[in-house]
Amino acid sequence: MSAIAEAEKLVFSLSEKDRAELVGKILRSLPLYADDGGPAEARRRDREMDENPDSTISMKQLDDMISERFPFVRQ
């Protein structure tokens, strides 16, 4: 049995309260964000929007596009 499978078996034997506490500890052990270029990508997109404001859409336009594509999703 793999280490993950063994850990999973142990974790699911814990009470809900203990599992929640463990999840919190695991999440706090992780970095706030992965260093995958996300912040650089956000700055690039922000710069593009500043340089070409016509390339942006309003929140209403976004909502309309989502509603059109996914009519079963209610706002």
C-alpha distances in whole Angstrom, upper triangle without the diagonal:
4,7,8,6,6,10,11,10,13,15,16,17,19,23,24,26,23,21,24,25,22,22,26,24,22,25,27,25,25,29,31,31,29,32,32,36,36,39,41,40,42,45,45,45,48,50,50,51,54,55,55,55,56,52,51,51,52,49,51,51,47,47,49,47,44,46,47,44,42,45,42,41,44,45
4,5,5,6,9,10,11,13,14,16,17,19,23,23,25,22,20,23,23,20,20,23,22,19,22,24,22,22,25,28,27,26,28,28,32,32,35,37,37,38,41,42,42,44,46,47,48,50,52,52,52,53,49,48,48,49,47,49,48,45,45,47,45,42,44,45,42,40,43,41,40,42,43
4,5,5,6,8,10,11,12,14,16,17,21,22,23,20,18,20,20,17,17,20,19,16,19,21,19,19,22,25,25,24,26,27,31,31,34,36,36,37,40,41,41,43,45,46,47,49,51,51,51,52,49,47,47,48,46,48,48,44,44,47,45,42,44,45,42,40,43,41,40,42,43
4,5,5,6,9,10,10,12,14,16,19,19,21,18,15,18,18,15,15,18,17,14,16,19,17,17,21,23,23,22,25,25,29,29,31,33,33,34,37,38,38,40,43,43,44,46,48,48,48,49,46,44,44,45,42,44,44,40,40,43,41,38,40,42,39,37,40,37,36,38,39
4,5,5,6,9,10,11,13,15,18,19,21,18,16,19,20,16,16,20,19,17,19,22,20,20,24,26,26,25,28,28,32,31,34,37,36,37,40,41,41,43,45,46,46,49,51,51,50,51,48,46,46,46,44,46,46,42,42,44,42,39,41,42,39,37,40,37,36,39,40
4,5,5,6,9,10,11,13,17,18,20,17,15,18,19,15,16,20,19,17,20,22,20,21,25,27,28,27,30,30,34,34,36,39,38,39,42,43,43,45,48,48,49,51,53,53,53,54,50,49,49,49,46,48,48,45,44,47,45,42,44,45,42,40,43,40,39,41,42
4,5,5,6,9,10,11,15,16,17,14,12,15,15,12,13,16,15,13,16,18,17,18,22,24,25,24,27,28,32,31,33,36,36,36,39,41,41,42,45,46,46,49,51,51,50,52,48,46,46,46,44,46,46,42,42,45,43,40,42,44,41,39,41,39,37,39,40
4,5,5,6,9,10,13,14,16,13,11,14,15,12,12,16,15,13,16,19,18,18,22,24,24,24,27,28,31,31,33,36,35,36,39,40,40,41,44,45,45,48,50,49,49,50,47,45,44,44,41,43,44,40,39,42,40,37,39,41,38,36,38,35,34,36,37
4,6,5,6,9,12,14,16,14,12,15,17,14,15,18,18,16,19,22,21,22,26,27,28,28,31,32,35,34,37,40,39,39,43,44,44,45,48,48,49,51,53,53,53,53,50,48,47,47,44,46,47,43,42,45,43,40,41,43,40,38,40,37,36,38,39
4,6,5,7,11,13,14,11,10,14,14,12,13,17,16,15,18,20,19,21,25,27,28,28,31,32,36,35,37,40,40,40,43,44,44,45,48,49,49,52,54,54,53,54,51,49,48,48,45,47,48,44,43,46,45,41,43,45,42,40,42,39,38,39,40
4,5,5,9,10,11,9,7,10,11,8,10,13,13,12,15,17,17,18,22,24,25,25,29,30,33,32,34,37,37,37,40,42,41,42,45,46,46,48,51,51,50,51,48,46,45,45,42,44,44,41,40,43,42,38,40,42,39,37,39,36,35,36,37
4,5,8,9,11,10,8,11,13,11,12,15,16,15,17,20,20,21,25,26,27,27,31,32,35,34,36,39,38,38,41,43,42,43,47,47,47,49,52,51,50,51,48,46,45,45,41,43,44,40,39,42,41,37,38,41,38,35,37,34,33,35,35
4,7,9,11,10,9,13,14,12,14,17,17,17,20,22,22,24,27,29,30,31,34,35,38,37,39,42,42,41,45,46,46,47,50,51,50,53,55,55,54,55,52,50,49,48,45,47,47,44,43,45,44,41,42,44,42,39,41,38,36,38,39
4,6,8,6,6,10,10,10,12,14,15,15,18,19,20,22,25,26,28,29,33,34,37,36,37,41,40,40,43,45,44,45,48,49,49,51,54,54,53,54,51,48,47,47,43,45,46,43,42,45,44,40,41,44,42,39,41,38,36,37,37
4,5,5,6,9,10,11,12,14,15,16,18,20,21,23,27,27,29,30,34,35,38,36,38,41,41,40,43,46,45,45,49,49,49,51,54,54,52,53,51,48,47,46,42,44,45,42,41,44,43,39,40,43,41,38,40,36,35,35,36
4,5,5,6,9,10,10,12,14,15,16,18,20,21,25,25,27,28,32,33,36,34,35,39,38,37,41,43,42,42,46,46,46,48,51,50,49,50,47,44,43,42,39,40,42,38,37,40,40,36,37,40,38,35,36,33,31,32,32
4,5,5,6,9,10,11,13,14,15,17,19,21,24,24,26,28,32,33,36,34,35,38,38,37,40,42,42,42,45,46,45,47,50,50,49,50,48,45,44,42,39,41,42,39,38,41,41,37,38,41,40,37,38,35,33,33,33
4,5,5,6,9,10,11,12,14,15,17,19,22,23,25,27,30,32,35,33,34,38,38,37,40,42,42,42,45,47,46,48,51,51,50,51,48,46,45,44,41,43,44,41,40,43,42,39,40,43,41,38,40,37,35,36,35
4,5,5,6,9,10,10,12,14,15,17,20,21,23,24,28,29,32,30,32,35,35,35,38,40,39,40,43,44,43,45,48,48,47,48,46,43,42,41,38,40,41,38,37,40,39,36,37,40,38,35,37,34,32,33,33
4,5,5,6,9,10,11,12,14,16,19,19,21,23,27,28,31,29,30,33,33,32,35,37,37,37,40,41,41,43,46,46,44,46,43,40,39,38,35,37,39,35,34,37,37,34,35,38,36,33,35,32,30,31,30
4,5,5,6,9,10,11,13,15,18,18,21,23,26,28,31,29,30,34,34,33,35,38,37,38,41,42,42,43,46,47,45,47,45,42,41,40,37,40,41,38,37,40,40,36,38,41,39,36,38,36,33,34,33
4,5,5,6,9,10,11,13,16,17,20,21,24,26,29,28,29,32,33,32,35,37,37,37,40,42,41,43,46,46,45,47,44,42,41,41,38,40,41,38,37,40,40,36,38,41,39,36,38,36,34,35,34
4,5,5,6,9,10,11,14,15,17,18,22,23,26,25,26,29,29,29,32,34,33,34,37,38,38,40,43,43,42,43,41,38,38,37,34,37,38,34,33,37,36,33,34,37,35,33,35,33,30,31,31
4,5,5,6,9,10,13,13,16,18,21,23,26,24,25,28,29,28,30,33,33,33,36,37,37,39,41,42,41,43,40,37,37,36,33,36,37,34,33,37,36,33,35,38,36,34,36,34,31,32,31
4,6,5,6,9,12,13,16,18,21,23,26,25,25,29,29,29,31,34,34,34,37,39,38,40,43,43,43,45,42,39,39,39,36,39,40,36,36,40,39,36,38,41,39,37,39,37,34,35,34
4,5,5,7,11,12,14,15,18,20,23,22,24,27,27,27,30,32,32,33,35,37,37,39,41,42,41,43,40,38,38,38,35,38,39,35,35,38,37,34,36,39,37,35,37,35,33,34,33
4,5,5,8,9,11,13,16,18,21,19,20,24,24,24,26,29,29,29,32,33,33,35,38,38,38,39,37,34,34,34,31,34,35,32,32,35,34,31,33,36,34,32,35,33,30,31,30
4,5,8,8,12,14,16,19,21,20,20,24,25,24,26,29,29,29,32,34,34,35,38,39,38,40,38,35,36,35,33,36,37,33,34,37,36,33,36,39,37,35,37,36,33,34,33
4,7,9,12,13,15,18,21,20,21,24,25,25,27,29,30,30,33,35,35,36,39,40,39,42,39,37,37,37,35,38,39,35,36,39,38,35,38,40,38,37,39,38,35,36,35
4,6,8,9,12,14,17,16,17,20,21,21,24,26,26,27,30,31,32,33,35,36,36,38,35,33,34,34,32,35,36,32,33,36,35,32,35,37,35,34,37,35,33,34,33
4,5,7,9,12,14,13,14,17,18,18,20,23,23,24,26,28,29,30,32,33,33,36,33,31,32,32,30,34,34,31,32,35,34,32,35,37,34,34,37,36,33,34,33
4,7,9,12,14,12,12,16,17,16,18,21,21,21,24,26,26,27,30,31,30,33,30,28,29,29,27,30,31,28,29,32,31,29,32,34,32,31,34,33,30,31,30
4,6,8,10,8,9,13,13,13,15,18,18,19,21,23,23,25,27,28,28,30,27,26,27,27,26,29,29,26,27,30,29,27,30,32,30,29,33,32,29,30,29
4,5,8,8,10,12,13,14,16,17,18,20,22,23,24,26,28,29,29,31,28,26,28,29,27,31,30,27,29,32,30,28,31,33,30,30,33,33,30,32,31
4,6,7,8,10,11,13,14,16,17,18,20,22,23,25,26,27,28,30,27,26,28,29,28,32,31,28,30,33,31,30,33,34,32,32,36,36,33,35,33
4,6,8,9,9,12,13,14,15,17,19,20,22,23,25,26,27,28,25,24,26,28,27,30,29,26,28,31,29,27,31,32,30,30,33,34,31,33,32
4,6,5,6,9,10,10,12,14,15,16,18,20,21,22,23,25,22,22,24,26,26,29,28,25,28,30,28,27,31,32,29,30,34,34,31,33,32
4,5,5,6,9,10,11,12,14,15,17,18,20,21,21,23,20,19,21,23,22,26,25,22,24,27,25,24,27,29,27,27,31,31,28,30,28
4,5,5,6,9,10,10,12,14,15,17,18,20,20,23,20,19,21,22,22,26,25,23,25,28,26,25,29,30,29,29,32,33,30,31,30
4,5,5,6,9,10,11,12,14,15,17,18,19,22,19,19,21,23,23,27,26,24,27,29,27,27,30,31,30,31,34,35,32,33,32
4,5,5,6,9,10,11,12,14,15,16,17,19,16,16,19,20,21,24,23,20,23,26,24,23,27,28,26,27,31,32,29,31,29
4,5,5,6,9,10,11,12,14,15,16,18,15,14,16,18,18,22,21,18,21,24,22,22,25,27,25,26,29,30,27,29,27
4,5,5,6,9,10,11,12,14,15,18,16,15,18,19,20,24,23,21,24,26,25,25,28,29,28,29,32,34,31,32,30
4,5,5,6,9,10,11,12,14,16,14,14,17,19,20,24,22,21,24,26,24,24,28,29,27,29,32,34,31,32,30
4,5,5,6,9,10,10,11,13,11,10,13,16,17,20,19,17,20,22,20,21,24,25,24,26,29,30,28,29,27
4,5,5,6,9,10,10,13,11,10,13,15,16,20,19,17,21,23,21,22,25,26,26,27,30,31,29,29,27
4,5,5,6,9,10,13,12,12,15,17,19,22,21,20,24,25,24,25,28,29,28,30,33,35,32,33,30
4,5,5,6,8,10,8,9,13,16,18,21,19,18,22,23,22,23,26,26,26,28,31,33,30,31,29
4,5,5,5,8,7,7,10,12,15,17,16,16,19,21,19,21,24,24,24,26,29,31,28,29,27
4,6,6,9,9,9,13,15,17,20,19,19,22,24,23,24,27,28,28,30,32,34,31,32,29
4,6,9,9,11,14,17,19,22,20,20,24,25,24,26,29,29,29,31,33,36,33,34,32
4,5,6,8,11,14,17,19,17,18,21,22,21,23,26,26,26,28,31,33,31,32,29
4,5,6,9,11,14,16,15,15,19,20,19,21,24,24,24,27,28,31,29,29,27
4,5,8,10,14,15,13,14,18,18,17,20,22,22,22,25,27,30,28,28,26
4,7,10,13,15,12,13,17,17,15,18,21,20,20,23,25,28,26,27,25
4,7,10,12,10,10,14,14,13,15,18,18,19,21,23,26,23,24,22
4,7,8,6,7,10,11,10,13,15,15,16,18,20,22,20,20,18
4,5,5,6,9,10,11,12,14,15,17,18,19,22,19,19,16
4,5,5,6,9,10,10,12,14,15,16,17,19,16,15,13
4,5,5,6,9,10,10,12,14,15,15,18,15,14,12
4,5,5,6,9,10,10,12,14,15,18,16,15,14
4,5,5,6,9,10,11,12,13,16,13,14,12
4,5,5,6,9,10,10,11,13,10,10,8
4,5,5,6,9,10,10,13,11,11,10
4,5,5,6,8,10,13,12,13,12
4,5,5,6,8,10,8,10,10
4,6,5,5,8,7,8,8
4,6,6,9,9,11,12
4,6,9,9,12,13
4,5,6,9,11
4,5,7,10
4,6,10
4,7
4
